[in-house]
Amino acid sequence: MHIIGFLESLSRDFRRALRGLPRRPAFTVAAVLTLAIGLGATTAIFSVVYSVLIKPLPFPDAGDLVRIHHPASGLSAADVGTTPSLYFTYQKENRTFTELGVWSDGGQTFTSGGETLRIRSLGAGYGFLQALGVQPMLGRWFTEKEHGPKQEGPPPVILSYVFWRSRFGRDESALGRELIIGGRQSVVVGIMPQDFRFDAMASQPDIIVPIVLDPAQVNISTVPGGLSALARLRPGVTPAQARADLERMLPIWRETWPMQQGLTREAVEQWRISPVVLPLKDDLVGNVASTLWLLMGAIGAVLLVACANIANLMLVRADARRQEFALRAALGAVPARIARELFVESLVIAALGGVLGLVLAYGGLQLLVSLGPTDLPRLGEISVYPPVLLFAAAVALASTLVFGSLTALKHAVQADAGAIGASRGASAGRERTRARNTLVVVQVALALVLVVSAVLMIRSFAALRNVDAGFAEPESIQTVRTWAPNELLRDPKAFTRVDHEMADAIAALPGVKAVAFTSTLPLETAPFTIEGSLALEGRPLPGGATPPSRRLKFVSPGYFATVGTHIIAGRDINWADIDAGGRVALLSEDFAREIMGDPTAAIGTRIRTSNEKDDWREVVGVVQSVKDDGLYAASPSLVYLPILMEKAFGLPVLGFVPKAFVIRSERAGTSAFVNEVHAAIWSINSAVPIALERTMQTLYAGSLARTTFTLVMLGIAGAMALALGLLGIYGVIAYIVAQRSREIGIRLALGAEPRDVGRMFLRHGLMLASLGVAIGLVAAFGVTRLMSSLLFGVAPTDPAAYCVALAVILGAAALASYLPARRAAAVSPVDTLKAE
């Protein structure tokens, strides 16, 4: 019976709270909106943090999965990759992995119904799918024999769920069907489940194909591996132990496999390969973790400001009800009963603010995902998961109960009959005034930190926009990537001639000012980046060491004029050079300075690949350096080679198969223009696959995406914190004015000047703001150093950023204080005396 009575009493408290809150609309709306804004922003950002950093990868025992890298300090290449010889050595000799495989990110042509498309492919070596442990929804994995040179029948292929749904309408009879992949008949042996994702790739694969390796054809060479290694640790094995095991196997690798012609084991040892073993999730997340935690801290600061506002609201509300609490105590109400009522009222506010906050969080999350940079890992997995909902509920309760109810509860417990008849309209006690002032100071300090951070990001963004990327007017450059038709793959001269004819057909389109083609676009990332070892004539390397690896780009004549990259010295490649065997090259300015000191001095020097049978190529030009790794990074050393060459890289004739056309036109980016480009290309050869139609502005914006993302988030956080902090100042001054209206009226009646009364309250508001600014400056000096890696062209202690933030905070604080101060100056002394 006691329990039933308690529940009935509790139910009455809830009904009373639901009836009472609408009667106090100003308090209710302010509390609910404050909580909703703080909670919505925090939940949205925490959803990103949870999805990217905390949520386990979608693989069985994902914590045991590791990536293997091979940085080589003796080479300029950052990572030599996992070569086939390393892969076979690790497969045979390792003691720390249950499964080990390699994979590659690439593309294939898919032909169906006379239409040829370029689709994304994941190349999987034996052991890769076994390491991931995700079984196909239908069918099977590849067998070990299907990864070898002696496989029988058509090559196998596994389809992604999305590709299976879009191309076959989820028809299970697709299993076992033969498809034309890469110009060859392939048979579908499996279909992956819907939730299969591999975020180490630039985009999700349409198909999975086996990597076929023949140990008899493998050696140790200077060419980077092009493969990435993935392994599953044995139970109890740590990444450090696995790394030690890989280092143990390196001498075995060097002694087991034959060397490329001209390469010695001593030279390979000078590469100084040092294997790195990273948990797969850490490898995927990379340096984005610091950015996300910074954003989480910023939004957490907004939540603290919101909590301070709620606490202030509760204090004001409790002060307004002191007479009521005292009267109820005099009539026999126990403090616990009053406390329970306040507790229930806080629960109702928490529920209302929590629901509205989740609605805001969901909308904010859609905005975050749309703004999120494409290289943000696990972007497609971001959602509101159950742990995020629990987090939101906990935040809602803590915000109201801990920061609000407990403060007001103190007033309820202290209620007594002696408070009845207390001076009507008397000023709040020193303790309550001190608590409210402290909360306002905290709000202003947090707001200043966030505003300084936002201004620093704005200045970084402006500095990045002023960086010369090495190309001009990217919004006017349309790019379209093509692959050589299958029937021409064996004849580089034939497919280069076809590309030339396509360029001429595109040049004839209305509005086209220039057109060329290249192997790799500026700012374009893997799998199109190419590196190779190059020797410089007259500069022999000691001890037969391998020439350093350089980034290579293969370009057609007119490429630099089309993209707007300036030729600093010398001349461009022309078609006569290509007809004569392509024995010319151009260097980037940074590379020319590195080898000769003066860019013009590089003209006439000769370079070639590490293969001694290759021809030398004369440097005929030096071009402007290009921010090829993004606007944040230094310009890499680039070597530009003709799109078609004889006696290069050990081949009699070399032509680069996948090409990107660059087309300068004011019509770039329009669907009509892209369709016309398609038609021009297919007028030369209708079997050419076309993909990745985008403007250079897309690549340029992509290089700014992470900065833009961080800027928007910090800007929103700063604006919200500023708004909530100013509301706190306004609320405190307005409450003081309301509480002291009798005193103000008497002062005015005794001859005080209205402007002096207004200045008194204005000074009080500015004093609180100044104290908050002083504390905020100290905090900002420490916090902004944590975001140094996000800044560009501006120091964490940039004086201009701090001056702007100070002006914004103090100006807004003056406005927030002025409005209630003006109301104080307008109090009528006659009305006050009449009320007395």
C-alpha positions in Angstrom: 0.0 0.0 0.0 2.9 2.3 0.8 4.3 1.8 -2.7 0.9 2.5 -4.3 0.5 5.6 -2.3 4.0 6.8 -3.3 3.3 6.2 -7.0 0.0 8.1 -6.7 1.8 11.0 -5.0 4.5 10.9 -7.6 1.9 10.9 -10.4 0.3 14.0 -8.9 3.7 15.7 -8.9 4.2 15.0 -12.6 0.7 16.3 -13.4 1.4 19.4 -11.3 4.7 20.0 -13.1 3.1 19.6 -16.5 0.4 22.1 -15.5 2.7 24.5 -13.8 5.4 24.8 -16.4 3.1 26.4 -19.1 2.1 29.0 -16.5 5.8 30.1 -16.4 6.4 30.2 -20.2 9.6 32.4 -20.0 11.3 30.0 -17.6 10.1 26.9 -19.3 11.0 27.9 -22.9 14.4 29.3 -21.8 15.2 26.1 -19.8 14.0 23.6 -22.5 15.6 25.5 -25.4 18.9 26.0 -23.6 19.0 22.2 -22.8 18.0 21.3 -26.3 20.6 23.4 -28.0 23.4 22.2 -25.8 22.3 18.6 -25.9 21.6 18.6 -29.6 25.0 19.9 -30.5 26.8 17.5 -28.1 24.8 14.5 -29.2 25.5 15.2 -32.9 29.2 15.5 -32.4 29.3 12.5 -30.1 27.6 10.5 -32.8 30.5 11.3 -35.1 33.1 10.5 -32.4 31.4 7.3 -31.5 30.9 6.1 -35.1 34.5 6.9 -36.1 36.6 6.4 -33.0 34.8 4.2 -30.5 32.4 1.9 -32.4 34.2 -1.4 -33.3 34.9 -2.2 -36.9 32.2 -4.4 -38.5 34.4 -7.6 -38.5 34.6 -10.5 -36.1 37.1 -9.8 -33.3 38.1 -6.6 -35.1 40.6 -5.7 -32.4 42.9 -8.5 -33.8 43.1 -7.0 -37.3 46.3 -5.0 -38.1 47.7 -3.2 -41.1 51.4 -3.6 -42.1 53.4 -0.7 -43.5 56.9 -0.7 -44.8 58.5 2.8 -44.5 62.0 2.9 -45.9 64.2 5.7 -44.4 66.9 5.0 -47.1 64.5 5.8 -49.9 62.4 9.0 -50.5 59.3 6.8 -50.9 57.3 7.1 -47.7 56.2 3.5 -47.9 57.5 0.8 -50.3 54.3 -1.2 -49.8 54.1 -4.9 -49.4 55.8 -6.4 -52.4 54.9 -9.9 -53.6 58.2 -11.2 -52.3 57.5 -9.8 -48.8 54.0 -11.2 -48.9 55.2 -14.8 -49.7 57.9 -14.5 -47.1 55.5 -13.4 -44.4 53.0 -16.1 -45.4 55.5 -18.8 -45.0 57.7 -17.6 -42.1 55.5 -15.7 -39.7 54.8 -16.9 -36.1 52.4 -14.2 -35.0 49.4 -14.2 -37.5 46.6 -16.6 -38.0 45.8 -15.1 -41.4 47.7 -12.7 -43.6 46.7 -11.3 -47.0 47.3 -8.4 -49.4 44.8 -6.1 -51.1 44.8 -3.4 -53.7 42.4 -0.6 -54.5 41.6 -0.3 -58.2 39.1 -0.3 -61.0 37.8 -2.7 -63.7 35.7 -2.3 -66.8 32.3 -4.0 -66.8 30.5 -4.6 -70.1 26.8 -5.4 -70.2 24.3 -5.0 -73.0 26.8 -3.1 -75.2 27.6 -0.6 -72.4 31.0 -0.4 -70.9 31.3 1.1 -67.3 34.2 1.7 -65.0 33.6 0.1 -61.6 35.5 0.1 -58.4 37.3 -3.1 -57.6 39.0 -4.5 -54.5 41.8 -6.9 -55.3 42.2 -9.5 -52.7 45.2 -11.8 -52.2 44.9 -15.2 -50.6 44.3 -14.7 -46.8 42.8 -11.2 -47.1 39.1 -12.3 -46.9 40.0 -15.0 -44.4 41.6 -12.3 -42.2 38.5 -10.1 -42.3 36.3 -13.1 -41.5 33.2 -11.8 -43.2 31.5 -14.7 -45.0 29.7 -14.0 -48.3 25.9 -13.7 -47.9 25.6 -16.1 -50.9 28.4 -18.3 -52.3 31.9 -18.5 -51.2 35.4 -16.9 -50.8 38.1 -17.5 -53.4 40.1 -20.7 -53.1 43.9 -20.7 -52.7 44.2 -22.2 -56.3 42.2 -19.2 -57.7 45.0 -16.9 -56.5 47.7 -18.9 -58.4 48.8 -19.0 -62.0 47.3 -22.4 -62.8 43.6 -21.6 -62.1 41.2 -23.3 -64.5 38.1 -21.8 -66.1 37.0 -18.2 -66.0 38.3 -16.0 -63.2 36.1 -15.7 -60.2 34.5 -12.5 -58.9 32.6 -11.6 -55.8 29.9 -8.9 -56.0 29.1 -6.2 -53.4 25.5 -6.1 -52.1 25.0 -2.6 -53.7 26.3 -3.8 -57.1 24.2 -7.0 -56.9 21.1 -5.0 -56.0 21.6 -2.3 -58.7 22.6 -4.5 -61.6 20.7 -7.7 -60.8 17.8 -6.6 -58.6 18.9 -8.9 -55.8 18.3 -11.9 -58.0 20.0 -14.9 -56.4 20.5 -16.5 -59.8 23.3 -14.0 -60.3 25.4 -16.5 -58.4 27.2 -18.6 -61.0 26.5 -16.2 -63.8 29.3 -15.2 -66.2 30.1 -11.5 -66.5 32.5 -9.6 -68.7 35.0 -8.0 -66.3 38.1 -6.3 -67.7 37.3 -7.7 -71.2 37.3 -11.3 -70.0 34.6 -13.7 -69.0 34.4 -14.0 -65.2 32.1 -16.1 -63.0 30.2 -14.8 -59.9 31.2 -17.1 -57.0 29.9 -14.9 -54.1 27.8 -11.9 -53.0 28.9 -10.0 -49.9 26.4 -9.1 -47.1 24.7 -5.6 -47.1 26.8 -4.3 -44.1 30.2 -5.3 -45.6 32.4 -2.2 -45.7 36.1 -1.8 -46.1 36.9 1.8 -45.3 40.6 1.5 -46.0 39.6 2.0 -49.7 39.0 5.5 -51.1 35.4 4.4 -51.9 33.5 1.1 -51.4 34.1 -1.6 -54.0 31.6 -2.8 -56.5 33.3 -6.1 -56.9 36.1 -8.2 -55.4 38.6 -9.9 -57.7 41.5 -12.3 -56.7 45.0 -11.0 -56.9 46.9 -13.7 -58.9 50.6 -14.0 -58.0 53.2 -16.5 -59.4 56.1 -17.1 -57.0 58.2 -18.1 -60.0 57.9 -14.6 -61.5 58.6 -12.7 -58.2 61.9 -10.9 -57.3 63.1 -8.0 -55.2 62.9 -4.8 -57.3 63.0 -1.1 -56.9 59.4 -0.7 -57.9 57.1 -0.1 -54.9 54.9 -3.0 -54.1 51.5 -1.5 -54.8 49.9 -3.9 -52.4 48.7 -3.3 -48.8 49.0 -6.0 -46.2 46.3 -7.0 -43.6 46.7 -9.6 -41.0 44.9 -11.1 -38.0 47.0 -11.5 -34.8 47.2 -14.8 -33.0 45.5 -14.8 -29.5 47.6 -12.9 -27.0 50.0 -11.4 -29.6 50.5 -7.7 -29.5 51.3 -5.4 -32.5 54.8 -4.8 -31.0 55.5 -8.6 -31.0 54.2 -8.9 -34.5 56.5 -6.0 -35.6 59.5 -7.8 -34.0 58.5 -11.0 -35.9 58.4 -9.0 -39.2 61.9 -7.6 -38.6 63.1 -11.1 -37.9 61.9 -12.1 -41.4 63.5 -9.2 -43.4 67.0 -10.9 -43.6 65.2 -14.1 -44.7 63.4 -12.1 -47.4 66.6 -10.5 -48.7 68.4 -13.9 -48.8 65.5 -15.9 -50.3 64.4 -14.0 -53.4 66.3 -13.2 -56.6 67.3 -9.6 -57.2 66.2 -7.3 -60.1 69.0 -6.9 -62.6 71.6 -4.4 -61.3 70.3 -4.5 -57.7 72.4 -6.0 -54.9 71.5 -7.3 -51.5 73.7 -4.6 -49.9 71.7 -1.9 -51.7 68.4 -3.4 -50.5 69.7 -3.4 -47.0 70.5 0.3 -47.3 66.7 0.9 -47.9 66.4 0.5 -44.1 62.9 -0.9 -44.2 61.3 -0.7 -40.8 57.9 -2.5 -40.6 55.1 -0.8 -38.8 52.1 -2.8 -37.4 49.0 -0.8 -36.5 45.6 -1.9 -35.3 43.3 -1.6 -38.4 41.0 0.9 -36.6 44.0 3.2 -35.6 45.3 3.0 -39.2 41.9 4.0 -40.6 41.3 6.8 -38.2 44.8 8.3 -38.5 45.2 11.9 -37.5 41.5 12.6 -37.7 41.2 11.5 -34.0 42.7 14.7 -32.7 40.4 16.8 -34.8 37.3 15.0 -33.6 38.3 15.1 -30.0 38.9 18.8 -30.3 35.5 19.3 -31.8 34.0 17.1 -29.0 35.8 19.3 -26.4 34.4 22.4 -28.1 30.9 21.2 -28.1 31.4 20.0 -24.6 32.2 23.5 -23.7 28.9 24.6 -25.3 27.1 22.1 -23.1 28.8 23.5 -20.0 27.6 26.9 -21.0 24.1 25.5 -21.4 24.4 23.8 -18.0 25.5 27.1 -16.4 22.5 28.8 -17.9 20.2 26.1 -16.6 21.7 26.5 -13.2 21.2 30.3 -13.3 17.6 29.7 -14.4 17.0 27.3 -11.5 18.6 29.8 -9.1 16.3 32.6 -10.3 13.3 30.3 -10.2 14.2 29.2 -6.7 14.6 32.8 -5.5 11.2 33.7 -7.0 9.6 30.8 -5.0 11.3 31.4 -1.6 8.1 32.9 -0.2 6.1 29.9 -1.5 8.6 27.4 0.0 8.6 29.2 3.4 4.8 29.3 3.5 4.5 25.6 2.7 7.1 24.8 5.3 5.1 26.8 7.9 2.0 24.8 6.9 3.8 21.5 7.6 5.4 20.5 4.3 8.7 18.6 4.9 11.7 19.7 2.9 11.9 16.2 1.3 8.4 16.8 -0.2 9.4 20.1 -1.7 12.6 18.6 -3.0 10.7 15.8 -4.7 8.5 18.3 -6.4 11.5 20.2 -7.7 13.1 16.9 -8.8 10.0 15.9 -10.8 9.9 19.4 -12.4 13.5 19.0 -13.4 12.7 15.5 -14.9 10.0 17.0 -17.0 12.3 19.8 -18.3 15.0 17.1 -19.0 12.5 15.0 -20.9 11.2 17.9 -23.0 14.7 19.3 -23.6 16.0 15.8 -24.3 13.4 15.0 -27.0 13.9 18.4 -28.7 17.6 18.0 -28.4 17.5 14.6 -30.2 15.5 16.2 -33.0 18.1 18.9 -33.4 20.9 16.3 -33.1 19.4 14.2 -35.9 19.1 17.3 -38.2 22.6 18.4 -37.2 24.0 14.9 -37.9 22.7 15.1 -41.5 24.5 18.4 -41.9 27.7 17.0 -40.4 27.7 14.0 -42.8 27.0 16.3 -45.8 29.9 18.6 -44.8 32.2 15.8 -43.7 35.3 15.4 -45.9 35.3 12.4 -48.2 38.5 11.2 -46.5 36.8 11.2 -43.1 37.1 7.5 -42.2 33.8 5.5 -41.6 31.8 8.5 -42.9 29.1 6.1 -44.2 28.7 4.5 -40.7 27.9 7.7 -38.9 24.4 7.5 -37.2 22.7 7.7 -33.8 23.5 4.4 -32.2 22.0 3.1 -28.9 25.1 4.1 -26.8 24.7 7.6 -28.2 21.0 7.6 -27.1 22.1 6.5 -23.6 24.7 9.3 -23.6 22.1 11.8 -24.6 19.7 10.7 -21.8 22.5 10.9 -19.2 23.5 14.3 -20.4 19.9 15.6 -20.2 19.4 14.3 -16.7 22.8 15.5 -15.5 22.2 19.0 -17.0 19.0 19.5 -15.2 19.4 17.5 -12.0 23.0 18.0 -11.1 23.4 21.6 -12.4 19.9 22.7 -11.8 17.9 20.8 -9.2 20.6 20.4 -6.6 21.1 24.2 -6.6 17.4 24.9 -6.3 17.1 22.0 -3.8 19.3 24.0 -1.4 16.7 26.7 -1.4 13.9 24.3 -0.7 15.6 22.6 2.2 16.4 26.0 3.7 12.8 27.2 3.5 11.3 28.1 6.8 8.5 30.1 8.2 10.9 32.9 9.1 11.2 33.7 5.4 7.5 34.7 5.3 7.1 38.4 5.2 10.7 38.9 4.2 11.3 42.2 2.4 9.3 42.1 -0.7 11.5 42.7 -3.7 14.7 42.6 -1.6 18.0 41.9 -3.3 19.1 38.4 -3.5 21.5 37.2 -0.8 25.2 37.5 -1.3 25.6 33.7 -1.7 23.0 33.4 -4.5 24.3 36.5 -6.2 27.8 35.2 -6.1 26.7 31.8 -7.5 24.9 33.5 -10.5 27.9 35.8 -11.1 30.3 32.9 -11.1 28.2 31.0 -13.6 28.1 34.0 -15.9 31.9 34.4 -15.7 32.4 30.7 -16.6 30.0 31.2 -19.6 32.0 34.2 -20.9 35.3 32.4 -20.4 34.2 29.3 -22.3 32.6 31.5 -25.1 35.9 33.4 -25.5 37.9 30.2 -25.9 35.5 29.0 -28.6 35.4 32.3 -30.4 39.2 32.6 -30.5 39.4 29.0 -31.9 36.8 29.8 -34.5 38.6 33.0 -35.5 41.9 31.1 -35.8 40.2 28.6 -38.1 38.7 31.4 -40.2 42.2 33.0 -40.6 43.6 29.6 -41.5 40.9 29.1 -44.1 41.6 32.5 -45.6 45.4 31.7 -45.7 44.7 28.4 -47.5 42.5 30.1 -50.0 45.4 32.5 -50.8 47.9 29.6 -51.4 49.0 29.3 -55.0 48.0 25.6 -55.7 49.9 25.5 -59.0 46.9 25.7 -61.3 44.5 28.5 -62.2 40.7 28.9 -62.1 39.9 25.3 -61.1 36.1 25.9 -61.5 36.7 26.2 -65.3 38.6 22.9 -65.7 36.4 19.9 -66.4 38.1 16.5 -65.9 37.0 13.1 -67.3 38.9 9.9 -66.7 39.1 7.2 -69.4 40.7 3.8 -69.8 42.1 2.4 -73.0 39.8 0.0 -74.9 40.6 -3.6 -74.3 41.6 -4.3 -77.9 44.3 -1.6 -77.8 45.9 -2.5 -74.5 48.8 -4.3 -76.1 49.7 -1.3 -78.4 50.6 1.9 -76.4 51.1 3.8 -79.6 47.6 2.9 -80.8 45.8 3.9 -77.7 47.8 7.1 -77.4 46.8 7.9 -80.9 43.1 7.3 -80.0 43.5 9.6 -77.0 44.9 12.3 -79.2 41.9 12.0 -81.6 39.6 12.2 -78.6 41.3 15.3 -77.4 40.8 16.9 -80.9 37.1 15.9 -80.8 36.7 17.5 -77.4 38.6 20.7 -78.6 36.0 21.1 -81.4 33.1 21.4 -78.8 31.6 24.9 -78.3 33.3 26.9 -75.5 36.4 24.7 -75.2 39.5 26.9 -74.9 42.1 24.1 -74.4 42.3 20.4 -73.8 45.0 17.9 -72.8 45.4 14.6 -70.9 47.5 13.3 -68.1 48.1 10.2 -65.9 47.4 12.1 -62.6 45.5 15.3 -61.9 46.8 17.8 -59.3 45.6 16.9 -55.8 44.5 13.4 -57.0 45.3 10.6 -54.6 45.8 6.9 -54.9 45.5 4.7 -56.9 46.6 7.2 -59.6 49.8 8.6 -57.9 52.9 7.1 -59.4 56.4 6.9 -58.2 59.6 5.6 -59.8 63.4 5.6 -59.2 65.2 8.1 -61.4 69.0 8.6 -61.9 70.6 11.9 -62.7 73.4 11.9 -65.3 76.8 12.6 -63.9 75.8 11.8 -60.3 76.6 8.2 -59.6 75.3 6.8 -56.3 77.8 5.3 -53.8 77.9 1.5 -53.4 75.4 0.7 -56.1 72.6 2.3 -54.1 69.2 2.6 -55.7 68.3 6.0 -57.1 65.7 7.8 -54.9 62.0 7.4 -55.8 60.3 10.4 -57.3 56.7 11.2 -58.1 56.0 10.9 -61.8 53.3 12.4 -64.0 52.8 11.5 -67.7 51.4 14.5 -69.7 50.4 15.3 -73.2 51.5 18.5 -75.0 49.5 21.5 -73.9 48.8 20.1 -70.4 50.4 23.0 -68.5 48.7 25.7 -70.5 45.3 24.0 -70.0 45.5 23.7 -66.2 47.3 27.0 -65.8 50.7 25.8 -64.4 53.4 28.3 -65.4 56.5 27.2 -67.3 59.3 29.0 -65.4 62.2 28.1 -67.7 62.5 26.2 -71.0 59.6 24.9 -73.0 56.7 22.4 -73.0 56.6 18.9 -74.4 55.4 18.8 -78.0 54.1 16.1 -80.3 57.4 16.1 -82.3 59.1 15.0 -79.0 56.7 12.2 -78.6 57.0 11.1 -82.3 60.8 11.0 -81.7 60.5 8.6 -78.7 59.6 11.0 -75.9 63.2 11.5 -74.8 62.4 14.7 -72.9 61.2 15.6 -69.4 60.2 18.6 -67.3 60.8 19.1 -63.6 58.9 21.0 -60.9 60.6 24.1 -59.6 61.2 22.5 -56.2 62.9 19.5 -57.7 65.0 21.7 -60.0 66.2 23.8 -57.0 67.0 20.6 -55.1 69.3 19.2 -57.7 70.8 22.3 -59.3 70.1 25.2 -56.9 68.8 27.4 -59.8 65.8 26.2 -61.8 67.2 27.5 -65.1 70.4 25.5 -64.5 68.4 22.3 -64.7 67.7 22.8 -68.4 69.8 20.5 -70.5 70.5 18.0 -67.7 69.5 14.3 -68.4 67.6 11.8 -66.3 66.5 8.2 -66.7 65.0 5.3 -64.7 67.2 3.0 -62.6 67.2 0.5 -65.5 70.5 1.1 -67.3 69.1 -0.1 -70.6 66.6 2.8 -70.6 67.4 6.0 -72.7 68.4 9.2 -71.1 65.8 12.0 -71.3 66.7 15.7 -71.6 65.2 18.2 -69.2 63.6 20.8 -71.5 61.6 22.8 -69.0 61.0 23.7 -65.4 57.4 24.3 -64.3 55.8 25.9 -61.3 55.5 23.7 -58.2 52.1 22.2 -57.5 50.5 21.5 -54.1 49.9 17.9 -55.2 49.5 16.5 -51.6 47.0 19.2 -50.5 47.2 22.8 -49.7 48.5 22.1 -46.2 51.5 20.1 -47.4 54.7 21.2 -49.1 54.9 20.8 -52.8 56.4 17.4 -53.7 59.3 17.0 -56.2 57.6 16.2 -59.5 59.0 14.8 -62.8 56.8 15.3 -65.9 57.3 12.7 -68.6 55.7 12.4 -72.1 52.5 10.4 -72.2 54.2 8.0 -74.6 57.9 7.0 -74.4 60.3 4.5 -75.9 62.8 2.6 -73.9 61.5 3.6 -70.5 61.1 1.5 -67.3 62.5 -1.6 -69.0 59.9 -1.5 -71.7 60.4 -0.9 -75.4 57.3 1.4 -75.5 55.5 2.8 -72.5 52.1 4.4 -72.6 50.0 5.2 -69.5 46.6 3.4 -69.8 44.2 5.3 -67.5 44.1 9.0 -68.5 42.3 12.0 -67.3 41.3 14.6 -69.8 41.6 18.2 -68.6 39.3 20.6 -70.5 39.3 24.4 -69.9 35.8 25.9 -70.6 33.4 28.3 -69.0 30.8 25.5 -69.4 32.8 23.1 -67.0 30.6 21.4 -64.4 27.4 21.5 -66.4 25.6 18.3 -67.2 25.1 19.4 -70.8 28.8 19.9 -71.3 29.7 16.6 -69.7 27.3 14.8 -72.0 28.9 16.5 -75.0 32.3 15.4 -73.8 31.0 11.8 -73.5 29.6 12.0 -77.0 32.9 13.4 -78.4 34.9 10.6 -76.8 32.6 7.9 -77.9 32.5 9.3 -81.4 36.1 8.1 -81.6 35.7 4.8 -79.8 32.3 3.7 -78.3 34.0 1.0 -76.1 36.0 3.5 -74.0 34.9 3.4 -70.3 34.4 6.9 -68.8 34.3 7.7 -65.1 35.1 10.4 -62.5 33.6 13.4 -64.3 34.4 16.3 -62.0 35.8 19.8 -62.1 39.2 20.7 -60.7 37.2 22.8 -58.2 35.9 19.5 -56.7 39.5 18.3 -56.0 40.5 21.8 -54.7 37.5 21.8 -52.4 38.3 18.3 -51.3 41.8 19.5 -50.1 40.0 22.1 -48.0 37.2 19.8 -46.8 38.7 18.9 -43.4 39.5 22.5 -42.7 36.0 23.6 -43.8 34.5 20.8 -41.6 36.4 21.9 -38.5 35.8 25.6 -39.3 32.0 25.1 -39.5 31.9 23.0 -36.3 34.0 25.5 -34.3 32.1 28.4 -35.8 28.8 26.9 -34.7 30.2 26.0 -31.3 31.5 29.5 -30.8 28.3 31.2 -32.0 26.2 29.0 -29.7 28.5 29.5 -26.7 28.5 33.3 -27.3 24.7 33.4 -27.6 24.2 31.3 -24.5 26.8 33.3 -22.5 25.2 36.6 -23.5 21.8 35.3 -22.5 23.4 34.5 -19.2 24.6 38.1 -18.8 21.3 39.5 -19.9 19.4 37.2 -17.5 21.5 38.1 -14.5 21.4 41.8 -15.0 17.7 41.7 -15.9 17.0 39.7 -12.7 19.0 42.1 -10.6 17.1 45.0 -12.1 13.8 43.3 -11.3 14.8 42.5 -7.8 16.1 46.0 -7.1 13.3 47.9 -8.8 12.1 49.4 -5.4 15.6 50.5 -4.6 16.1 52.0 -8.0 12.8 53.9 -7.8 13.8 55.4 -4.4 17.2 56.4 -5.7 15.6 58.2 -8.6 13.0 59.8 -6.3 15.9 61.1 -4.2 17.5 62.8 -7.2 19.8 60.2 -8.7 20.3 60.6 -12.5 18.8 57.9 -14.7 21.9 57.6 -16.7 24.0 57.0 -13.6 21.6 54.2 -12.5 21.9 52.7 -16.0 25.7 52.9 -15.9 25.8 51.1 -12.6 24.1 48.0 -14.1 26.1 48.4 -17.3 29.3 48.4 -15.3 28.2 45.3 -13.4 27.6 43.4 -16.6 30.9 44.5 -18.1 32.8 43.7 -14.9 31.5 40.1 -15.1 32.3 39.9 -18.8 35.8 41.3 -18.2 36.5 38.8 -15.5 35.3 36.0 -17.8 37.5 37.4 -20.6 40.6 37.4 -18.3 40.0 33.8 -17.4 39.1 32.9 -21.0 42.4 34.4 -22.3 44.5 32.2 -20.0 42.5 29.1 -21.0 42.6 30.0 -24.7 46.4 30.3 -24.7 46.5 26.7 -23.6 43.7 25.3 -25.6 44.6 26.8 -29.0 48.0 25.0 -28.8 46.1 21.7 -29.0 44.8 22.8 -32.4 48.2 23.8 -33.9 48.1 20.9 -36.4 44.8 22.3 -37.8 46.1 25.8 -38.4 47.8 27.1 -41.5 49.7 30.4 -41.9 48.6 31.6 -38.4 50.1 31.0 -34.9 47.9 29.6 -32.0 48.7 32.9 -30.3 47.9 35.1 -33.2 47.2 38.6 -31.8 44.6 39.5 -34.5 42.5 36.5 -33.6 42.5 37.4 -29.9 41.7 41.0 -30.6 38.8 40.1 -32.8 37.5 37.6 -30.2 37.8 40.2 -27.4 36.0 42.8 -29.5 33.2 40.4 -30.2 32.8 39.2 -26.6 33.0 42.6 -25.0 30.8 44.3 -27.6 28.1 41.7 -27.3 28.4 41.7 -23.5 28.0 45.5 -23.5 24.8 45.1 -25.6 23.5 42.3 -23.3 24.1 44.5 -20.2 22.8 47.7 -21.8 19.3 46.4 -22.5 18.4 45.7 -18.8 20.4 48.8 -17.7 18.2 51.0 -19.9 15.2 49.4 -18.3 16.6 50.3 -14.9 17.1 53.9 -15.9 13.5 54.0 -17.1 12.0 52.9 -13.7 9.3 55.4 -12.6 10.0 56.7 -9.1 6.3 57.8 -8.8 5.0 54.3 -9.5 7.5 52.9 -7.1 6.4 55.2 -4.3 2.8 54.5 -5.0 3.4 50.8 -4.7 4.9 51.4 -1.3 
